Structure formats: structure tokens, C-alpha cells
Amino acid sequence: MKKMLMLLGVLVSTQAFGEVPPFYHSAKEVRAILDSKQVVKKLGIMSGIHSIVRNMNVYEVSAGACMLAVEVTYIAVPGLLGPGKMELKVGDPFCYFE
């Protein structure tokens, strides 16, 4: 009985710690966008990032005279709790000139 209660306690506490707080969750997404080689390749390295704006699960990244959309999706990993494996879908840049 004692072992059963201990096992139940471990399972319940694992469920409680499966998700991270929203601040750290979004910070992880922004860090992944900043580290993305696809984003760098499409926006170029000569312009600094002006802004990253979130709209639901899509981030709009502006750099220089260009912007692009980055969609963040999560793929469930069997046996793991939490949000799953993050995947970025980087769109094509839209450039405007003043």
C-alpha cells in the first residue's frame, strides 16, 4: 500500500510539472525563432531585427524593410508530458521599400 501511494504521488507530481509557465513557454519560442537558420537565410544578416510580434501561434518578424511569418506548431511525443516537440514553419519574406 505504501509503494502504491508513493507511485501515485510521483505520477500526480509529474503531471503537475508537465507544462512550463506561459512566460518561459513564449520565451522558448522567441529564442527558437532567433536561432533559426531559415529565418536568418530569408531575412539576411545585414539588417537587425526590429520587432517580433505574436498573433496566436504565428510570429511576425520584421527586419530592415522585410517581414516574414513564423508559425509555431507542436508535435506530441509519445510518453512525454508537456507541449511536445516544437516545429517552426518559416514563410517567405515580404519586402517593402519607402
MIKOLVEX-840344 format. One record per residue: residue number from 1; x, y, z of N, C-alpha, C in turn. Coordinates in Angstrom, 3 decimals, always signed. Layout:
BEGIN
NUM; X; Y; Z; X; Y; Z; X; Y; Z
...
END
This chain:
BEGIN
1; +0.811; -1.186; +0.000; +0.000; +0.000; +0.000; +0.865; +1.264; +0.000
2; +1.947; +1.230; +0.767; +2.846; +2.365; +0.854; +3.498; +2.641; -0.503
3; +3.897; +1.584; -1.202; +4.505; +1.739; -2.520; +3.497; +2.287; -3.530
4; +2.252; +1.845; -3.403; +1.200; +2.307; -4.300; +0.974; +3.812; -4.122
5; +0.945; +4.277; -2.899; +0.756; +5.703; -2.634; +1.945; +6.522; -3.136
6; +3.137; +5.981; -2.970; +4.332; +6.666; -3.438; +4.299; +6.786; -4.965
7; +3.928; +5.716; -5.649; +3.830; +5.733; -7.103; +2.770; +6.729; -7.557
8; +1.643; +6.749; -6.901; +0.577; +7.685; -7.232; +1.060; +9.126; -7.039
9; +1.790; +9.384; -5.984; +2.335; +10.718; -5.727; +3.296; +11.159; -6.823
10; +4.134; +10.252; -7.283; +5.080; +10.566; -8.356; +4.324; +10.884; -9.640
11; +3.332; +10.084; -9.970; +2.562; +10.307; -11.186; +1.819; +11.632; -11.156
12; +1.223; +11.959; -10.051; +0.489; +13.219; -9.931; +1.439; +14.407; -10.016
13; +2.578; +14.338; -9.361; +3.521; +15.458; -9.396; +4.125; +15.613; -10.782
14; +4.311; +14.525; -11.513; +4.825; +14.608; -12.873; +3.826; +15.329; -13.755
15; +2.541; +15.038; -13.602; +1.511; +15.731; -14.370; +1.521; +17.220; -14.058
16; +1.693; +17.588; -12.822; +1.646; +18.990; -12.415; +2.803; +19.782; -12.997
17; +3.943; +19.159; -13.210; +5.111; +19.860; -13.716; +5.341; +19.636; -15.206
18; +4.340; +19.118; -15.924; +4.479; +18.851; -17.348; +4.531; +20.103; -18.199
19; +3.838; +21.140; -17.814; +3.792; +22.397; -18.556; +4.667; +23.440; -17.867
20; +5.258; +24.312; -18.677; +6.027; +25.421; -18.111; +5.133; +26.656; -18.093
21; +5.439; +27.637; -17.258; +4.634; +28.864; -17.224; +4.648; +29.564; -18.591
22; +3.595; +30.297; -18.928; +3.486; +30.940; -20.246; +4.662; +31.840; -20.608
23; +5.215; +32.562; -19.640; +6.357; +33.439; -19.930; +7.522; +32.633; -20.505
24; +7.871; +31.537; -19.845; +9.002; +30.731; -20.294; +8.682; +29.986; -21.582
25; +7.408; +29.641; -21.765; +6.982; +28.973; -22.988; +7.171; +29.903; -24.192
26; +6.710; +31.145; -24.083; +6.855; +32.085; -25.191; +8.315; +32.500; -25.380
27; +9.066; +32.602; -24.294; +10.496; +32.927; -24.407; +11.236; +31.833; -25.173
28; +10.853; +30.589; -24.943; +11.460; +29.465; -25.668; +11.148; +29.558; -27.162
29; +9.916; +29.966; -27.493; +9.536; +30.108; -28.901; +10.319; +31.238; -29.565
30; +10.441; +32.384; -28.878; +11.187; +33.519; -29.438; +12.656; +33.148; -29.608
31; +13.224; +32.449; -28.655; +14.625; +32.015; -28.764; +14.806; +31.091; -29.965
32; +13.864; +30.187; -30.190; +13.935; +29.278; -31.341; +13.883; +30.059; -32.652
33; +13.057; +31.112; -32.699; +12.980; +31.948; -33.903; +14.303; +32.679; -34.119
34; +14.863; +33.253; -33.063; +16.138; +33.969; -33.177; +17.279; +33.049; -33.594
35; +17.229; +31.789; -33.182; +18.275; +30.825; -33.505; +18.046; +30.102; -34.833
36; +16.905; +30.344; -35.474; +16.547; +29.634; -36.699; +17.426; +30.058; -37.877
37; +18.080; +29.094; -38.488; +18.906; +29.369; -39.665; +18.039; +29.746; -40.861
38; +16.813; +29.231; -40.916; +15.894; +29.582; -42.002; +15.514; +31.058; -41.937
39; +15.252; +31.561; -40.746; +14.894; +32.974; -40.582; +16.055; +33.853; -41.012
40; +17.262; +33.512; -40.583; +18.455; +34.280; -40.956; +18.653; +34.251; -42.463
41; +18.489; +33.082; -43.060; +18.690; +32.932; -44.506; +17.682; +33.774; -45.284
42; +16.428; +33.796; -44.845; +15.391; +34.510; -45.579; +15.408; +36.018; -45.338
43; +15.790; +36.462; -44.139; +15.823; +37.900; -43.848; +17.188; +38.518; -44.092
44; +18.224; +37.701; -44.101; +19.570; +38.216; -44.304; +20.202; +38.666; -42.995
45; +21.507; +38.791; -43.011; +22.224; +39.148; -41.790; +22.586; +40.629; -41.726
46; +22.263; +41.378; -42.769; +22.660; +42.784; -42.804; +21.678; +43.713; -42.099
47; +20.513; +43.216; -41.752; +19.520; +44.040; -41.059; +19.270; +43.482; -39.671
48; +19.173; +44.374; -38.715; +18.823; +43.939; -37.368; +17.331; +43.677; -37.272
49; +16.934; +42.864; -36.312; +15.521; +42.591; -36.102; +14.896; +43.804; -35.421
50; +13.822; +44.310; -36.012; +13.122; +45.470; -35.452; +12.068; +45.031; -34.453
51; +11.354; +43.950; -34.779; +10.304; +43.505; -33.878; +9.930; +42.047; -34.137
52; +9.407; +41.443; -33.098; +8.804; +40.114; -33.182; +7.458; +40.249; -32.481
53; +6.386; +40.065; -33.244; +5.037; +40.242; -32.723; +4.291; +38.922; -32.842
54; +3.633; +38.528; -31.753; +2.897; +37.273; -31.737; +1.412; +37.509; -31.985
55; +0.839; +36.680; -32.847; -0.596; +36.676; -33.103; -1.037; +35.220; -33.108
56; -1.570; +34.764; -31.984; -1.932; +33.349; -31.771; -0.665; +32.491; -31.850
57; -0.562; +31.583; -32.817; +0.621; +30.732; -32.897; +1.540; +31.149; -34.047
58; +1.354; +32.378; -34.551; +2.198; +32.901; -35.628; +2.926; +34.146; -35.133
59; +4.214; +34.188; -35.367; +5.026; +35.354; -35.026; +5.367; +36.091; -36.313
60; +5.252; +37.421; -36.300; +5.679; +38.250; -37.421; +7.023; +38.856; -37.054
61; +8.034; +38.551; -37.855; +9.395; +39.015; -37.595; +9.720; +40.092; -38.619
62; +10.088; +41.293; -38.142; +10.450; +42.407; -39.017; +11.932; +42.694; -38.886
63; +12.573; +42.841; -40.036; +13.998; +43.173; -40.078; +14.248; +44.023; -41.314
64; +14.817; +45.197; -41.121; +15.048; +46.081; -42.257; +13.729; +46.432; -42.918
65; +13.659; +46.258; -44.232; +12.439; +46.558; -44.977; +11.632; +45.297; -45.265
66; +11.916; +44.220; -44.561; +11.239; +42.950; -44.812; +10.604; +42.396; -43.542
67; +9.589; +41.583; -43.763; +8.981; +40.866; -42.647; +8.573; +39.487; -43.138
68; +8.486; +38.556; -42.205; +8.020; +37.220; -42.549; +7.270; +36.625; -41.375
69; +6.474; +35.618; -41.667; +5.685; +34.947; -40.647; +6.363; +33.630; -40.281
70; +6.351; +33.335; -38.992; +6.881; +32.069; -38.484; +5.782; +31.406; -37.670
71; +5.309; +30.269; -38.147; +4.268; +29.536; -37.438; +4.919; +28.523; -36.509
72; +4.468; +28.509; -35.267; +4.997; +27.572; -34.274; +3.955; +26.475; -34.058
73; +4.368; +25.248; -34.280; +3.482; +24.107; -34.035; +4.194; +23.135; -33.108
74; +3.410; +22.314; -32.462; +3.955; +21.319; -31.544; +3.492; +19.935; -31.967
75; +4.426; +19.008; -31.950; +4.143; +17.619; -32.283; +4.238; +16.820; -30.996
76; +3.171; +16.131; -30.668; +3.156; +15.330; -29.433; +4.189; +14.208; -29.530
77; +4.927; +14.030; -28.458; +5.913; +12.958; -28.369; +5.346; +11.901; -27.432
78; +5.116; +10.695; -27.946; +4.549; +9.647; -27.090; +5.394; +9.409; -25.840
79; +4.730; +9.354; -24.700; +5.407; +9.090; -23.440; +5.939; +10.318; -22.729
80; +5.881; +11.472; -23.377; +6.368; +12.702; -22.748; +5.205; +13.628; -22.439
81; +5.255; +14.259; -21.285; +4.259; +15.252; -20.910; +4.716; +16.615; -21.395
82; +3.808; +17.544; -21.452; +4.170; +18.900; -21.839; +3.808; +19.187; -23.278
83; +4.330; +20.290; -23.816; +3.899; +20.757; -25.119; +4.377; +19.917; -26.303
84; +5.343; +19.065; -26.147; +5.833; +18.253; -27.259; +7.004; +18.917; -27.965
85; +7.317; +18.409; -29.145; +8.453; +18.909; -29.917; +8.015; +20.121; -30.736
86; +8.771; +21.206; -30.623; +8.447; +22.435; -31.332; +8.946; +22.357; -32.768
87; +8.116; +22.852; -33.688; +8.496; +22.915; -35.094; +8.163; +24.303; -35.616
88; +9.091; +24.908; -36.360; +8.875; +26.224; -36.943; +8.634; +26.087; -38.437
89; +7.608; +26.784; -38.914; +7.340; +26.855; -40.351; +7.568; +28.306; -40.756
90; +8.682; +28.539; -41.441; +9.095; +29.897; -41.793; +8.553; +30.238; -43.175
91; +7.775; +31.320; -43.245; +7.209; +31.756; -44.513; +8.204; +32.547; -45.343
92; +7.779; +32.934; -46.523; +8.619; +33.745; -47.392; +8.553; +35.200; -46.959
93; +9.652; +35.923; -47.118; +9.649; +37.324; -46.702; +8.831; +38.208; -47.644
94; +8.238; +39.239; -47.061; +7.550; +40.273; -47.813; +8.365; +41.543; -47.586
95; +8.876; +42.128; -48.659; +9.712; +43.324; -48.526; +9.010; +44.526; -49.138
96; +9.136; +45.646; -48.465; +8.545; +46.898; -48.923; +9.646; +47.950; -48.905
97; +9.509; +48.904; -49.768; +10.517; +49.958; -49.852; +9.820; +51.304; -49.722
98; +10.436; +52.197; -48.977; +9.851; +53.517; -48.743; +10.341; +54.497; -49.757
END
